[in-house]
Amino acid sequence: MIGFDSEKLQETLLDLQRTQERESQLRIENAAILEGVSAMAGANNKRQVFNSLLEVLRKFIAFDNAIVLTRDDEASDLQVLMSTVSAFDFNHWQVSSTFNRCINGECIALYSPKDIEEFKNKSPDLLNICHSSLITGVKISSGDAMIILMSCEKGHFTTSCRRVLNRFRPLLERAIIDIDYRERLQSLVTARTQELTYSQQRFKDFARTVGDWFWEIDTDYKFSYISASQIANHLIDKNNILDFFDGHEDFKQKFCSQLQKNESFEDLEWHLVIDKKEQWLSFSGTPYYNKHGLLLGYRGTVKNISVRKKRLFDLQQARQQAEAANKAKSQFIAMMSHEIRTPLNAVLGFMDMLSSSGLENEQQQWLGQMEQSAHLLLTIINDILDLSRIESGSFELFNSNISLLESITLVKNQLQPEANKKGILLECYIDNSIPEYIFSDKNRIVQIMFNLIGNAIKFTDIGSVKIVANKIDNNIEVSVFDTGIGISKDAQDNLFNPFHQADGSITRKYGGTGLGLTISELLIKKMHGNISLESKMDVGSCFKVTFPIVAAIHKTPNPEKEKIIPSNFSLNILLAEDSPTNQLVAKLMLERRGHKVTITNHGKEAILKLLQCHELFDLVLMDISMPILDGLEATKQIRNLNINTPIVALTANVMQDDQFLYHQVGMNGFLAKPIQPEELDLILSKYQNLKEEITNKL
């Protein structure tokens, strides 16, 4: 009995020893994994990440070489992402049953790789260093990935090696994801660098071609850059640009005066005589600032316009825009909405002023088409900037009584010059059975037609584009036929996906973001319709849009407008706006409605004005994006000073999150740019009635 207990105790101690050894081994492996993760985190490039992974694996699995393979989708071959042998970096690997098992999570040891389907077509050089291999795969966000460990010895990898590699799977996933991300990032950086280099070279070529001289000076008027040392045989040997005009004091004073205005200027002409020859030089320039609005200096161009002055003096200002498209666009995406809405505000504002200035009927029609186009542009900008909002369906149609004939004709007339330029026929047939008026969103209808007809013209070089509208049962069917390049069957499946075009060459040749058809499809679905496509390569395409007819309704007064009691009270309004053009637009619109306007150029000026006499103002219209002090920070400071004058945001940023932020800082409402007369009247009426109530109580 004692002997049995002793034997059992020995077995127990042996099991305990094995358990402790396994735990020790696991601790060692876990420490190695953590060490590997730390090394990868500090790696500077994908090669260092790969080497860190191999260094950890070699502590537990002996191998000679390794290859990491990836692919983006299940239909593609695997491509080499990283390897220890550079000669194999460009190999492609087909996927058969063995690799499929690995991709799905198995860890497989191959004792004779050359007999496996995936290795049969590989080069002798690779097979000579791969007499046995250990393979496993992982899933990554961009697709599938595999790692192949290779040994020059036959039957080298054991079952224990497979178990170890399986335990190191989290480290494998982390490393491959990191390598794949760095590879994609490097490819993107390389592509962007090539684009920048090409753009710079193109700019230099243009500069040499147009014969302009480029200059840049600091705030002390000292040259920081000049592209040529001589201008019209006039040597530039001065450090200060004003010294360049010695002996021509009138022009020096005029030039200095232009700079001191801190505004862009063009075609400042300098008349001089060199070697008894009359010369005309045209100077153009603009101030430039840092991101905080601090003036850094001025830059511009100089052009010899002597020949043009002699021949076409009356057209001297017509050719001063040669390099207008070369200004920096580094923050274009972030500021797109604000920068486009700001000029649109001026366009729509002046259109509103112009419409009441006694125009003739034909001029009113022109103005109406201009206004429709401006509103369409605004709609397109809003949609593109917030595609996710459209895809989620969290937007509303603004339906009214519209004429389909008028909508399609508007688009046709706008695109006719483009068709004429390409020498193709643009035709339109609208069936008389279609109701004269329907109840729908005109801007959305025009937007869809503009996209489909514009695409048809863009992709058609010979033949015609035909628009046909018919009434089918209780639906309207609009078909756009073209005789263009056509779309392949494979490309048609993904054509309505965002940012997708038929192939890369289409994007390079014709341009475009690939968003137009996606937005059109979502808009049509919102109208309870559908869009379809029939196309043959080198024959042409037909996009067909179908949506139900909603009968036009009789116009009734807007209930909200009936609740507004007109008031003759004049408001004293403080306007904080940095754009001189928008200052003028807002001032005209407000003064035409009988109100008094005081203008400030940024938030700091607005605060100082309110501190002086805030009781004199009934309302503050506050722009959001301003230099010195923006509208949000200015409102915070005003509320902290216990100034309770109503503040309404005057802004191009009108998303739901923006509106919540305006309310948080203490604003009482918002007015979107471009300013719509109806929305402006609603805001003003509210505070006119409020002022009237307070006055009556007093």
C-alpha positions in Angstrom: 0.0 0.0 0.0 2.8 2.3 0.9 4.5 1.5 -2.4 1.4 2.3 -4.3 1.0 5.7 -2.6 4.6 6.4 -3.3 4.2 5.6 -7.0 1.1 7.8 -7.2 2.9 10.7 -5.5 5.8 10.4 -8.0 3.3 10.5 -10.9 1.7 13.6 -9.4 5.0 15.3 -8.9 5.9 14.5 -12.5 2.6 16.0 -13.8 3.3 19.0 -11.6 6.7 19.4 -13.1 5.3 19.1 -16.7 2.7 21.7 -15.8 5.3 24.1 -14.4 7.4 23.5 -17.5 4.5 24.4 -19.8 3.7 27.4 -17.7 7.3 28.5 -17.9 7.3 28.0 -21.7 4.1 30.0 -22.0 5.6 32.8 -19.9 8.6 32.8 -22.1 6.4 32.9 -25.3 4.2 35.6 -23.8 7.2 37.7 -22.9 8.6 37.2 -26.5 5.2 38.3 -27.9 5.2 41.4 -25.8 8.8 42.1 -26.7 7.9 41.7 -30.4 4.9 44.0 -30.1 7.1 46.6 -28.4 9.7 46.3 -31.2 7.1 46.6 -33.9 5.7 49.7 -32.2 9.1 51.4 -32.4 9.8 50.3 -35.9 10.5 53.0 -38.5 9.5 51.0 -41.6 7.9 47.8 -42.7 11.3 46.0 -43.0 12.0 46.6 -39.3 8.5 45.3 -38.4 9.1 42.1 -40.5 12.6 41.6 -39.0 11.1 42.0 -35.5 8.5 39.3 -36.2 11.1 36.9 -37.6 13.4 37.5 -34.6 10.7 36.5 -32.2 9.7 33.4 -34.2 13.3 32.2 -34.5 13.6 31.9 -30.8 11.1 29.1 -30.9 11.1 27.8 -34.5 14.2 27.3 -36.6 13.8 28.3 -40.2 16.0 29.7 -43.0 13.7 32.1 -45.0 10.2 33.5 -44.8 7.7 35.1 -47.1 4.5 37.1 -46.3 1.8 37.0 -48.9 -1.4 39.1 -49.2 -4.4 39.6 -51.4 -7.3 42.1 -51.4 -10.1 39.7 -52.4 -10.9 36.0 -52.8 -10.6 36.1 -56.6 -7.1 37.4 -56.7 -3.7 35.7 -56.5 -1.5 36.2 -53.5 1.3 38.7 -53.9 4.5 39.0 -51.9 4.3 41.7 -49.3 7.7 41.0 -47.6 10.4 38.3 -47.9 13.9 37.5 -46.8 14.9 36.9 -50.4 14.6 40.0 -52.5 14.6 37.9 -55.7 11.2 36.6 -54.9 9.5 39.9 -54.1 7.6 40.1 -57.4 6.3 36.5 -57.4 2.6 35.8 -57.6 1.1 32.7 -55.9 -2.0 31.0 -57.1 -4.4 29.7 -54.4 -5.5 26.1 -54.3 -6.8 23.8 -51.6 -3.7 23.8 -49.4 -3.5 27.6 -49.3 -7.2 27.9 -48.8 -7.0 25.7 -45.7 -4.2 27.9 -44.4 -6.2 31.1 -45.1 -9.1 29.6 -43.1 -6.9 29.2 -40.0 -5.0 25.9 -40.3 -1.3 25.6 -39.7 0.2 23.1 -42.2 3.7 21.6 -42.3 4.8 20.5 -45.8 7.5 17.9 -46.0 7.8 18.0 -49.8 6.5 21.5 -50.9 7.4 20.9 -54.6 4.6 18.2 -54.8 1.9 20.8 -53.7 -0.1 22.5 -56.4 0.8 26.0 -55.2 4.6 25.3 -55.5 4.7 23.4 -58.8 5.2 26.5 -61.0 7.7 28.2 -58.7 11.3 28.8 -59.9 14.0 26.2 -59.2 15.9 28.8 -57.1 13.0 29.0 -54.7 12.5 25.2 -54.5 16.2 24.7 -53.8 15.8 26.7 -50.5 12.4 25.3 -49.6 12.7 21.5 -49.0 10.1 21.8 -46.1 7.8 24.6 -45.1 5.4 25.7 -42.3 2.4 27.7 -43.5 -0.5 29.5 -41.8 -2.9 32.3 -42.7 -4.7 35.2 -41.0 -7.6 37.5 -41.9 -6.8 41.2 -42.1 -9.1 44.2 -42.7 -7.8 44.6 -46.3 -8.1 40.9 -47.2 -6.2 37.6 -46.7 -2.6 37.1 -45.6 -0.2 34.1 -45.2 3.2 33.5 -43.9 5.5 30.8 -45.2 8.5 29.7 -43.1 11.0 27.7 -45.2 13.8 25.3 -44.4 16.6 23.8 -46.6 16.2 20.5 -44.7 13.5 17.9 -45.5 11.0 17.1 -42.8 12.3 20.0 -40.7 9.1 21.3 -39.2 7.4 19.1 -36.5 4.0 19.1 -34.8 5.5 21.1 -32.0 6.4 23.8 -34.5 2.8 24.0 -35.7 1.5 24.4 -32.1 4.0 27.2 -31.4 3.1 29.0 -34.7 -0.6 28.7 -33.7 0.1 30.3 -30.3 1.9 33.1 -32.0 -1.1 33.9 -34.3 -2.0 37.2 -32.5 1.6 38.5 -33.1 1.4 37.3 -36.7 -1.8 39.3 -37.3 -0.4 42.4 -35.6 2.8 42.3 -37.7 1.1 41.6 -41.0 -1.5 44.3 -40.5 1.3 46.7 -39.6 3.4 45.7 -42.6 0.3 45.9 -44.9 -0.6 49.3 -43.6 2.9 50.7 -44.0 3.1 49.3 -47.5 -0.2 51.0 -48.5 0.9 54.2 -46.8 4.2 54.1 -48.6 2.5 53.5 -51.9 0.2 56.5 -51.3 3.2 58.7 -50.3 5.1 57.7 -53.4 2.1 58.4 -55.6 1.5 61.8 -54.0 5.2 62.7 -54.2 5.3 61.8 -57.9 2.2 64.0 -58.4 3.8 66.9 -56.5 7.0 66.5 -58.5 5.1 66.5 -61.8 3.0 69.5 -60.7 6.2 71.4 -59.8 7.8 70.6 -63.1 4.6 71.6 -65.0 4.5 74.9 -63.1 8.2 75.5 -64.1 7.5 74.7 -67.7 4.5 77.0 -67.7 6.5 79.7 -66.1 9.2 79.5 -68.8 6.6 79.4 -71.5 4.5 82.4 -70.5 7.6 84.5 -70.0 6.6 86.0 -66.7 8.9 86.8 -63.8 7.8 85.8 -60.3 8.7 87.7 -57.2 8.1 87.4 -53.4 9.0 90.0 -50.7 8.6 90.1 -47.0 6.8 92.9 -45.0 9.9 95.1 -45.3 9.7 94.8 -49.1 12.9 92.9 -49.3 13.2 90.1 -51.9 12.8 86.6 -50.6 12.5 85.1 -54.2 12.7 86.3 -57.7 12.7 84.0 -60.8 14.9 86.1 -63.0 17.7 88.7 -62.5 16.6 90.9 -65.5 13.3 92.2 -66.5 13.0 93.7 -70.0 16.8 94.2 -70.0 16.5 96.0 -66.7 18.9 94.4 -64.2 17.6 93.6 -60.8 20.5 94.2 -58.4 18.6 95.6 -55.4 17.6 93.8 -52.2 14.5 95.9 -51.8 11.8 95.9 -54.5 11.2 99.7 -54.0 14.8 100.4 -54.8 14.2 98.8 -58.2 12.0 101.8 -59.1 14.6 104.5 -58.3 14.1 107.3 -60.7 10.4 106.5 -61.2 9.0 108.0 -58.0 5.4 108.2 -59.2 5.3 104.5 -59.9 7.2 103.6 -56.7 4.6 105.5 -54.7 1.7 103.9 -56.6 3.3 100.4 -56.1 3.9 101.0 -52.4 0.4 102.3 -51.9 -1.0 99.1 -53.4 1.0 96.9 -51.1 0.0 98.9 -48.0 -3.7 98.2 -48.8 -3.0 94.5 -48.1 -5.2 93.6 -51.0 -4.6 91.7 -54.2 -3.9 93.9 -57.2 -3.4 93.2 -60.9 -2.1 95.0 -64.0 -0.2 97.8 -62.2 1.5 99.2 -65.3 5.0 100.7 -65.3 6.0 102.7 -68.3 9.8 103.2 -68.8 12.3 103.8 -71.5 15.3 101.6 -71.8 18.0 102.3 -74.5 15.5 104.7 -76.2 13.0 101.9 -76.4 9.6 102.2 -74.8 8.8 99.4 -72.4 5.6 98.5 -70.5 5.8 96.2 -67.5 2.7 94.9 -65.7 2.9 94.1 -62.0 0.4 91.8 -60.2 0.6 90.8 -56.6 -1.2 89.6 -53.5 -0.5 89.5 -49.8 0.0 86.1 -48.1 -0.5 85.2 -44.5 0.2 82.4 -42.1 -2.5 80.2 -40.7 -3.1 82.7 -37.8 -3.8 85.5 -40.2 -0.5 87.3 -39.7 0.8 89.1 -42.8 4.1 87.5 -44.1 4.7 89.5 -47.2 3.6 89.8 -50.8 4.1 87.7 -53.9 3.3 88.2 -57.6 4.4 88.4 -61.2 5.9 90.9 -63.6 5.1 90.7 -67.4 6.4 92.5 -70.3 3.3 93.8 -72.1 5.0 96.1 -74.5 3.8 94.3 -77.7 0.3 94.0 -76.4 0.1 97.6 -75.4 1.1 98.7 -78.9 -1.4 96.4 -80.6 -4.3 95.9 -78.2 -4.2 98.6 -75.6 -8.0 98.4 -74.9 -7.5 94.7 -73.9 -4.7 95.1 -71.4 -6.6 93.6 -68.5 -7.8 90.5 -70.4 -4.7 88.4 -70.1 -3.7 88.7 -66.5 -4.9 85.4 -65.2 -2.2 83.1 -66.6 -1.1 81.7 -63.2 -4.3 82.2 -61.1 -4.7 78.5 -60.6 -1.3 77.9 -59.0 -2.2 79.0 -55.4 -1.8 76.6 -52.6 -4.7 74.2 -51.9 -3.3 72.4 -48.8 -6.5 72.9 -46.7 -8.9 72.7 -49.6 -10.9 69.7 -48.3 -11.3 71.0 -44.8 -12.4 74.4 -45.9 -14.3 73.4 -49.1 -17.8 74.0 -47.8 -17.0 77.4 -46.2 -15.0 78.7 -49.2 -17.6 77.8 -51.8 -20.6 78.9 -49.8 -19.0 82.3 -49.1 -18.9 83.5 -52.8 -22.3 81.8 -53.4 -23.6 84.0 -50.6 -22.5 87.1 -52.6 -23.9 85.7 -55.9 -27.3 84.8 -54.5 -27.4 88.0 -52.4 -26.7 90.3 -55.4 -29.2 88.3 -57.5 -31.8 89.0 -54.9 -30.9 92.7 -55.0 -30.9 92.7 -58.8 -34.3 90.9 -59.1 -36.0 94.0 -57.6 -34.1 96.6 -59.6 -36.6 96.9 -62.5 -35.3 94.5 -65.0 -36.9 93.7 -68.3 -38.8 90.3 -68.7 -36.0 88.7 -70.7 -33.4 89.9 -68.2 -35.6 88.5 -65.4 -35.6 85.1 -67.2 -31.8 85.2 -67.5 -31.5 86.1 -63.8 -33.9 83.2 -62.9 -31.8 80.7 -64.8 -28.7 82.1 -63.0 -30.4 81.7 -59.7 -31.5 78.2 -60.5 -28.0 77.2 -61.4 -26.5 78.8 -58.3 -29.0 76.9 -56.1 -28.2 73.7 -58.0 -24.5 74.2 -57.4 -25.2 74.7 -53.7 -27.3 71.5 -53.6 -24.5 69.5 -55.3 -21.9 70.9 -52.9 -24.0 69.9 -49.9 -24.5 66.4 -51.1 -20.9 65.7 -52.0 -19.7 67.0 -48.7 -22.0 64.7 -46.7 -22.4 61.6 -48.8 -22.9 59.5 -45.7 -26.0 61.6 -44.8 -27.5 60.8 -48.2 -26.7 57.1 -48.0 -28.3 56.9 -44.6 -31.4 58.5 -45.9 -31.4 61.2 -43.3 -32.2 64.0 -45.7 -35.5 65.3 -47.0 -36.8 66.2 -50.4 -38.2 69.7 -50.8 -41.1 69.1 -53.1 -43.1 71.7 -55.0 -45.0 72.1 -58.2 -42.4 71.8 -61.0 -42.3 71.4 -64.8 -40.3 68.4 -65.9 -40.0 69.9 -69.4 -38.5 73.1 -67.9 -36.1 71.1 -65.7 -34.8 68.9 -68.5 -34.6 71.9 -70.9 -32.6 73.8 -68.3 -30.0 71.0 -68.1 -29.9 70.6 -71.9 -29.3 74.3 -72.5 -26.5 74.4 -70.0 -24.8 71.3 -71.5 -25.4 72.2 -75.1 -22.1 74.2 -75.5 -20.1 71.1 -74.3 -21.9 68.9 -76.9 -21.2 71.5 -79.6 -17.6 71.6 -78.6 -17.3 67.9 -79.1 -19.3 68.0 -82.3 -22.0 65.6 -81.1 -25.8 65.9 -81.5 -27.8 66.6 -78.3 -31.5 65.8 -78.7 -34.5 65.9 -76.4 -37.9 64.3 -76.8 -40.6 64.8 -74.1 -43.9 63.0 -74.6 -47.0 65.3 -74.5 -48.8 62.8 -72.2 -46.5 63.8 -69.3 -48.4 66.3 -67.0 -47.4 69.9 -67.3 -46.7 70.1 -63.6 -45.8 67.4 -61.1 -45.0 67.5 -57.4 -41.4 66.8 -56.9 -38.0 68.3 -55.9 -36.8 70.3 -58.8 -33.2 70.7 -57.7 -32.9 66.9 -57.2 -34.4 66.2 -60.6 -32.1 68.7 -62.3 -29.1 67.3 -60.4 -29.9 63.7 -61.6 -30.4 64.9 -65.2 -27.2 67.0 -65.1 -25.2 64.0 -63.9 -26.6 61.5 -66.4 -26.6 63.8 -69.5 -23.2 65.3 -68.5 -21.7 61.8 -68.2 -23.2 60.8 -71.6 -21.6 63.8 -73.3 -18.3 63.3 -71.5 -18.0 59.6 -72.6 -19.2 60.2 -76.2 -16.8 61.4 -78.9 -18.8 60.6 -82.0 -22.5 60.4 -82.6 -25.2 61.7 -80.4 -26.8 61.9 -76.9 -30.6 61.6 -76.8 -32.9 62.3 -73.9 -36.3 60.7 -74.1 -39.1 61.2 -71.5 -42.3 59.1 -71.6 -45.3 58.4 -69.3 -45.5 54.7 -68.6 -48.7 53.9 -66.6 -48.4 56.2 -63.6 -44.6 56.6 -63.9 -42.3 59.0 -65.7 -39.5 57.2 -67.5 -36.5 59.3 -68.6 -33.9 57.6 -70.8 -30.5 59.0 -71.7 -29.0 57.3 -74.8 -25.5 57.8 -76.0 -23.2 56.4 -78.7 -20.1 56.5 -76.4 -17.4 54.1 -75.3 -19.8 51.8 -73.4 -19.3 50.0 -70.1 -18.1 46.4 -69.7 -20.3 43.8 -67.9 -17.8 43.5 -65.0 -17.7 47.2 -64.5 -21.5 47.6 -64.5 -21.9 45.6 -61.3 -19.9 48.2 -59.3 -20.8 51.3 -61.2 -23.1 52.7 -58.6 -20.7 52.2 -55.8 -19.0 55.4 -54.3 -15.7 56.5 -55.8 -15.9 53.8 -58.5 -15.3 54.1 -62.2 -15.1 51.5 -65.0 -11.3 51.3 -64.7 -8.3 53.4 -63.8 -7.8 54.6 -67.4 -11.3 56.1 -67.4 -10.4 58.2 -64.4 -7.1 59.3 -65.9 -8.6 60.2 -69.3 -12.0 61.7 -68.3 -11.6 62.6 -64.7 -14.4 62.6 -62.1 -14.8 61.5 -58.5 -17.1 58.5 -59.1 -19.8 59.9 -56.8 -22.3 61.2 -59.3 -24.1 57.9 -60.1 -24.1 56.9 -56.4 -25.8 60.1 -55.4 -28.2 59.9 -58.4 -29.3 56.4 -57.4 -29.8 57.3 -53.8 -31.9 60.3 -54.8 -34.0 58.3 -57.2 -34.6 55.7 -54.4 -35.7 58.5 -52.1 -38.3 59.4 -54.8 -39.4 55.8 -54.7 -38.0 55.2 -58.2 -35.1 53.3 -59.7 -32.3 53.7 -62.2 -31.0 51.0 -64.6 -28.3 50.6 -67.2 -27.9 48.9 -70.5 -24.6 49.1 -72.3 -22.3 47.5 -74.8 -18.6 48.2 -75.3 -17.9 50.6 -78.2 -21.6 50.8 -79.0 -23.1 53.0 -76.3 -25.1 53.1 -73.1 -28.6 53.9 -71.9 -29.3 55.0 -68.4 -33.0 54.8 -67.6 -34.6 56.6 -64.6 -38.2 55.8 -63.5 -40.1 57.5 -60.7 -43.8 57.7 -59.9 -45.9 60.7 -60.9 -47.2 62.7 -57.9 -49.9 65.1 -59.0 -49.2 68.9 -58.6 -51.1 70.4 -55.7 -52.9 73.7 -55.4 -50.7 76.4 -53.7 -51.8 77.2 -50.1 -50.4 79.7 -47.8 -47.5 78.5 -45.6 -48.9 78.0 -42.1 -45.7 79.2 -40.5 -45.7 82.4 -42.5 -49.3 83.1 -41.5 -48.2 83.0 -37.8 -45.7 85.8 -38.4 -47.2 89.2 -37.6 -45.5 91.8 -39.7 -43.8 94.5 -37.7 -42.5 97.9 -38.8 -40.0 98.2 -36.0 -36.5 98.8 -37.2 -33.7 96.8 -35.7 -30.2 98.0 -34.8 -28.0 95.1 -36.0 -24.4 94.4 -35.3 -22.8 92.4 -38.2 -19.5 90.5 -37.5 -18.2 89.3 -40.9 -14.7 89.3 -42.3 -15.5 89.1 -46.0 -16.0 92.6 -47.5 -18.2 91.2 -50.2 -20.5 89.4 -47.7 -20.5 92.6 -45.6 -21.9 94.5 -48.6 -24.5 91.7 -49.4 -25.7 91.5 -45.8 -25.8 95.3 -45.4 -27.8 95.8 -48.6 -30.3 93.0 -47.7 -30.8 94.3 -44.1 -31.0 98.0 -45.0 -33.5 97.3 -47.8 -35.7 95.9 -45.1 -35.4 99.1 -43.1 -32.8 98.1 -40.5 -29.6 99.8 -39.3 -26.4 97.9 -39.7 -23.0 98.3 -37.9 -20.2 96.3 -39.4 -17.2 94.7 -37.6 -14.5 92.6 -39.3 -14.0 89.9 -36.7 -15.0 88.7 -33.2 -12.7 90.9 -31.3 -14.1 94.1 -32.9 -17.7 92.8 -32.2 -16.9 92.3 -28.4 -15.4 95.8 -28.2 -18.4 97.4 -29.9 -20.8 95.5 -27.5 -18.8 96.6 -24.5 -19.2 100.2 -25.5 -22.9 100.2 -26.2 -24.5 96.7 -26.2 -27.8 98.2 -25.1 -28.1 99.9 -28.5 -28.2 96.7 -30.5 -31.2 94.4 -30.9 -29.5 91.6 -32.7 -26.0 90.3 -33.5 -25.3 88.4 -36.8 -22.1 86.5 -36.1 -20.0 84.8 -38.8 -18.3 81.7 -37.5 -15.0 81.5 -39.5 -13.2 84.8 -39.0 -9.5 85.8 -38.4 -8.3 87.3 -35.1 -11.2 85.8 -33.1 -13.8 83.4 -34.6 -17.6 83.6 -33.9 -17.7 80.7 -31.4 -15.0 82.1 -29.1 -16.4 85.6 -29.5 -19.9 84.4 -28.4 -18.4 82.6 -25.4 -16.7 85.8 -24.2 -19.8 87.9 -24.8 -21.9 85.6 -22.7 -19.2 85.5 -20.0 -19.5 89.3 -19.9 -23.2 88.9 -19.1 -24.2 90.6 -22.4 -27.6 89.0 -23.3 -28.0 90.6 -26.8 -29.5 87.9 -29.1 -26.8 86.3 -31.3 -27.6 84.5 -34.5 -24.8 82.5 -36.3 -24.3 83.6 -39.9 -22.4 80.7 -41.3 -21.8 78.2 -44.1 -21.5 75.4 -41.6 -25.0 74.2 -41.0 -24.7 70.5 -40.1 -26.7 69.2 -37.1 -23.5 68.9 -35.0 -22.6 72.5 -35.9 -26.1 73.8 -34.8 -25.7 72.0 -31.5 -22.4 73.6 -30.9 -23.8 77.1 -31.7 -26.5 76.5 -29.1 -23.9 75.3 -26.5 -21.8 78.5 -26.7 -24.9 80.7 -26.2 -26.2 81.5 -29.7 -29.9 82.0 -30.2 -30.1 80.6 -33.7 -28.4 80.3 -37.0 -28.8 81.7 -40.5 -27.2 79.6 -43.3 -25.0 81.0 -46.1 -25.9 81.6 -48.8 -28.6 83.8 -47.2 -32.1 83.0 -48.4 -34.5 85.9 -48.2 -37.3 83.8 -46.7 -35.1 82.6 -43.9 -33.7 86.1 -43.3 -37.3 87.5 -43.0 -38.2 84.8 -40.5 -35.2 85.6 -38.2 -35.8 89.4 -38.5 -39.6 89.1 -37.9 -38.9 87.2 -34.7 -36.7 89.9 -33.2 -38.9 92.7 -34.6 -41.9 91.3 -32.7 -39.7 90.9 -29.6 -38.6 94.5 -29.8 -42.2 95.6 -30.3 -43.4 93.7 -27.3 -40.7 95.2 -25.1 -41.4 98.7 -26.4 -45.1 98.3 -25.7 -44.5 97.2 -22.1 -42.4 100.3 -21.5 
